[in-house]
């Protein structure tokens, strides 16, 4: 029985008291019996937590009492065992490492497109201005290999810090097109879309993120077996499938048919990037 609640959440918000906040969040989490990782940076908070459902949700509710974290939205999944070994609260330069400090989602977000609108654009073959629509998967290559939209661009980056160079290298191919970036939880797309727009690309981010990708698992054809949770790299116990030996692509229109509201287990961000390594 899957009784352990796993959540991921982030919000870009100015944090000027990270050093003082760190022990407070750690002590609260330990008192609630939670394990996982919280990253604190001047640009915001990013966290993965797991534990008893009431304790996890109570912890997040208490966090939201701070006006800076009111906008925290969690993505939930369940596991039979605790996937984390420790409770860590780390201070980082960025809550998702890009190594471009001028990209600041706390100042301004890139425009977003709703899944239903994107589906309509794809069905009609262009956006509302008649421009070609391009899907860009901003995740790491090993995550893309677990599943992505059919026809999406995949630049085979190993780390998100490689995204800016890849974007610059492909900028000309994106000119005159509407580029919709997507990831899993939204955090990478926040920065990716801003960077693309600074490069002169008309970029949007897919609103809803993991929920918009939610039905891919039901409509994916595979030639082998693959893990659907990137967190399995840290703890094999969290993998629900077999060895990660295949690549799979999901039909985009099918995965957007419900407006991005299908329920599924949330596919966590890569562990190495969560830890800022």
C-alpha positions as CSV (number, residue, x, y, z in Angstrom):
1,X,0.0,0.0,0.0
2,X,1.4,3.4,-1.0
3,X,0.9,5.4,2.2
4,X,3.9,7.9,2.0
5,X,3.0,11.2,0.5
6,X,5.7,12.8,-1.7
7,X,5.4,16.4,-2.7
8,X,7.4,18.9,-4.8
9,X,6.9,22.6,-4.7
10,X,8.7,25.8,-5.6
11,X,8.1,29.5,-5.8
12,X,10.2,32.3,-7.0
13,X,10.1,35.0,-4.3
14,X,12.8,37.2,-2.7
15,X,14.3,35.7,0.4
16,X,16.8,37.9,2.3
17,X,16.9,35.9,5.6
18,X,18.0,32.5,4.3
19,X,20.5,31.9,7.1
20,X,17.8,32.5,9.8
21,X,15.1,30.6,7.9
22,X,17.2,27.5,7.4
23,X,17.2,26.1,11.0
24,X,13.6,27.0,11.5
25,X,12.5,25.0,8.4
26,X,14.7,22.1,9.3
27,X,13.5,21.9,12.9
28,X,9.8,22.0,11.8
29,X,10.4,19.2,9.3
30,X,12.2,17.0,11.8
31,X,9.5,17.5,14.3
32,X,6.9,16.4,11.7
33,X,8.9,13.3,10.8
34,X,9.6,14.5,7.3
35,X,12.5,13.7,5.0
36,X,13.7,15.3,1.8
37,X,15.5,18.4,0.6
38,X,14.6,22.1,0.7
39,X,16.7,24.6,-1.3
40,X,16.7,28.2,-0.2
41,X,18.2,30.9,-2.5
42,X,17.7,34.6,-2.8
43,X,15.4,33.9,-5.7
44,X,13.1,31.6,-3.8
45,X,12.4,28.1,-2.4
46,X,12.4,24.6,-4.0
47,X,11.6,21.5,-2.1
48,X,10.9,17.8,-2.2
49,X,9.4,16.3,1.0
50,X,7.9,12.9,1.9
51,X,6.2,11.6,5.0
52,X,2.8,11.0,6.6
53,X,0.1,12.8,4.6
54,X,-1.2,15.0,7.4
55,X,2.3,16.0,8.4
56,X,3.4,16.9,4.9
57,X,0.3,19.0,4.2
58,X,0.5,20.6,7.6
59,X,4.1,21.6,7.0
60,X,3.2,23.2,3.7
61,X,0.2,25.0,5.2
62,X,2.4,26.5,7.9
63,X,4.9,27.6,5.2
64,X,2.1,29.4,3.4
65,X,1.4,31.5,6.4
66,X,4.5,33.4,5.4
67,X,3.4,35.9,2.7
68,X,6.4,35.0,0.6
69,X,5.3,31.4,0.3
70,X,1.5,31.9,0.0
71,X,1.7,30.9,-3.7
72,X,3.3,27.6,-3.1
73,X,1.5,24.9,-5.1
74,X,2.3,21.3,-4.4
75,X,2.4,18.3,-6.8
76,X,1.7,15.1,-5.0
77,X,2.5,11.4,-5.6
78,X,2.5,8.3,-3.3
79,X,5.0,5.7,-2.5
80,X,5.1,2.5,-0.3
81,X,8.3,3.6,1.4
82,X,10.1,6.8,2.4
83,X,12.3,7.6,-0.7
84,X,14.6,10.0,1.2
85,X,17.3,9.2,3.7
86,X,17.6,12.5,5.5
87,X,16.0,15.9,6.0
88,X,18.2,18.6,4.4
89,X,17.8,22.3,4.1
90,X,20.5,23.8,1.8
91,X,21.5,27.3,0.9
92,X,22.1,27.8,-2.8
93,X,22.7,30.5,-5.3
94,X,19.7,29.4,-7.4
95,X,16.8,27.1,-6.7
96,X,17.3,25.6,-10.1
97,X,20.8,26.1,-11.4
98,X,21.2,27.9,-14.7
99,X,24.3,30.0,-14.0
100,X,22.7,33.0,-15.5
101,X,21.9,35.4,-12.7
102,X,20.2,37.9,-15.0
103,X,17.4,35.5,-15.6
104,X,15.1,36.4,-12.7
105,X,11.5,35.0,-12.7
106,X,10.9,36.9,-9.4
107,X,10.9,40.1,-11.6
108,X,8.8,38.9,-14.5
109,X,7.5,35.6,-15.9
110,X,7.3,34.7,-19.5
111,X,3.8,34.4,-20.9
112,X,2.1,31.1,-20.5
113,X,-0.2,29.1,-22.7
114,X,-3.0,26.9,-21.4
115,X,-3.0,23.2,-22.5
116,X,-6.4,23.6,-24.2
117,X,-5.2,26.5,-26.2
118,X,-2.0,24.7,-27.2
119,X,-4.1,21.7,-28.3
120,X,-6.2,23.9,-30.5
121,X,-3.1,25.4,-32.1
122,X,-1.7,22.0,-32.8
123,X,-5.0,20.7,-34.2
124,X,-5.2,23.7,-36.6
125,X,-1.5,23.6,-37.5
126,X,-0.6,27.1,-36.2
127,X,-1.2,29.6,-33.4
128,X,-3.8,32.3,-33.6
129,X,-1.4,34.5,-35.6
130,X,-0.7,31.8,-38.2
131,X,2.7,31.0,-36.9
132,X,4.2,27.5,-36.7
133,X,4.2,26.1,-33.1
134,X,7.3,24.3,-31.8
135,X,7.3,22.2,-28.6
136,X,10.6,22.4,-26.7
137,X,11.4,19.9,-24.0
138,X,13.7,21.7,-21.5
139,X,14.5,18.6,-19.4
140,X,17.7,16.7,-19.2
141,X,18.2,14.0,-21.8
142,X,17.8,11.1,-19.4
143,X,14.4,12.5,-18.3
144,X,13.3,13.0,-21.9
145,X,14.1,9.3,-22.5
146,X,11.4,8.4,-19.9
147,X,8.7,10.1,-22.0
148,X,8.0,13.2,-23.9
149,X,5.6,14.7,-26.5
150,X,5.8,13.3,-30.0
151,X,7.7,15.8,-32.2
152,X,9.0,17.9,-29.4
153,X,12.5,19.3,-29.8
154,X,15.1,17.6,-27.5
155,X,18.5,19.2,-27.4
156,X,20.0,16.3,-25.4
157,X,21.4,18.5,-22.6
158,X,22.9,16.7,-19.7
159,X,22.3,19.5,-17.2
160,X,20.1,22.6,-17.2
161,X,23.2,24.7,-17.1
162,X,23.8,23.6,-20.7
163,X,20.4,25.1,-21.8
164,X,21.6,28.6,-22.6
165,X,24.4,27.4,-24.9
166,X,22.0,25.0,-26.6
167,X,19.4,27.8,-27.0
168,X,21.9,30.1,-28.6
169,X,23.1,27.4,-31.0
170,X,19.5,26.7,-32.1
171,X,18.1,30.3,-32.1
172,X,18.1,30.8,-35.8
173,X,16.0,27.6,-36.3
174,X,13.4,29.0,-33.9
175,X,13.0,32.5,-35.6
176,X,9.5,33.3,-36.7
177,X,8.0,30.5,-34.8
178,X,6.0,30.3,-31.5
179,X,8.0,28.1,-29.1
180,X,6.3,26.5,-26.2
181,X,8.7,25.2,-23.5
182,X,7.7,22.5,-21.1
183,X,9.3,20.5,-18.3
184,X,7.7,18.6,-15.4
185,X,7.1,20.9,-12.5
186,X,7.5,24.2,-14.2
187,X,10.6,25.4,-12.5
188,X,13.0,25.0,-15.4
189,X,10.5,26.4,-17.9
190,X,10.3,29.6,-15.9
191,X,13.9,30.3,-16.6
192,X,14.1,28.7,-20.0
193,X,11.3,30.8,-21.5
194,X,12.7,34.0,-20.2
195,X,16.1,33.2,-21.6
196,X,14.7,32.3,-25.0
197,X,12.8,35.6,-25.1
198,X,16.0,37.5,-24.3
199,X,17.5,35.7,-27.3
200,X,14.8,37.2,-29.4
201,X,12.7,34.0,-29.6
202,X,8.9,34.2,-29.2
203,X,8.7,31.8,-26.3
204,X,5.9,30.8,-24.0
205,X,5.8,28.2,-21.2
206,X,3.2,25.5,-21.0
207,X,0.8,26.3,-18.1
208,X,0.2,23.4,-15.7
209,X,3.4,21.6,-16.6
210,X,3.3,18.1,-15.1
211,X,-0.5,17.9,-15.2
212,X,-0.4,18.9,-18.8
213,X,1.9,15.9,-19.5
214,X,-0.2,13.8,-17.2
215,X,-1.8,11.3,-19.6
216,X,1.3,10.4,-21.6
217,X,1.9,7.2,-19.7
218,X,-1.5,5.8,-20.8
219,X,-0.9,6.5,-24.4
220,X,2.8,5.8,-24.8
221,X,4.2,2.9,-26.8
222,X,7.3,1.3,-25.4
223,X,9.8,-1.2,-26.7
224,X,11.1,-2.1,-23.3
225,X,10.6,-0.9,-19.8
226,X,11.4,2.5,-18.3
227,X,11.3,4.2,-15.0
228,X,8.8,7.0,-14.8
229,X,10.5,8.6,-11.7
230,X,13.8,10.4,-12.1
231,X,14.1,10.3,-8.3
232,X,14.9,6.6,-8.8
233,X,18.5,7.6,-9.4
234,X,18.7,8.4,-5.7
235,X,16.7,5.5,-4.3
236,X,15.8,2.5,-6.5
237,X,12.9,1.8,-4.2
238,X,11.0,4.6,-5.9
239,X,11.1,3.1,-9.3
240,X,7.8,1.6,-10.4
241,X,9.1,-0.1,-13.5
242,X,12.1,-2.1,-14.7
243,X,15.5,-1.0,-16.0
244,X,15.6,2.3,-17.9
245,X,16.5,0.8,-21.3
246,X,14.0,2.3,-23.7
247,X,13.0,5.7,-25.1
248,X,9.3,6.5,-25.5
249,X,7.4,9.3,-27.1
250,X,3.8,10.2,-26.3
251,X,1.3,11.6,-28.8
252,X,1.0,15.3,-28.0
253,X,-2.6,15.9,-28.9
254,X,-3.8,12.9,-26.9
255,X,-1.9,14.1,-23.8
256,X,-3.5,17.6,-24.0
257,X,-7.1,16.4,-24.7
258,X,-8.2,17.0,-21.1
259,X,-6.8,20.4,-20.7
260,X,-4.0,19.1,-18.5
261,X,-6.2,18.0,-15.6
262,X,-5.5,14.2,-15.6
263,X,-4.2,12.8,-12.3
264,X,-1.0,11.0,-12.2
265,X,2.1,10.5,-10.0
266,X,4.2,13.6,-10.3
267,X,7.5,13.0,-12.1
268,X,10.1,14.7,-9.9
269,X,13.0,16.8,-11.2
270,X,16.4,15.2,-11.5
271,X,18.0,14.6,-8.1
272,X,21.4,16.1,-9.1
273,X,19.7,19.3,-10.1
274,X,17.6,19.4,-7.0
275,X,20.7,19.3,-4.9
276,X,22.3,21.9,-7.1
277,X,25.2,19.7,-8.1
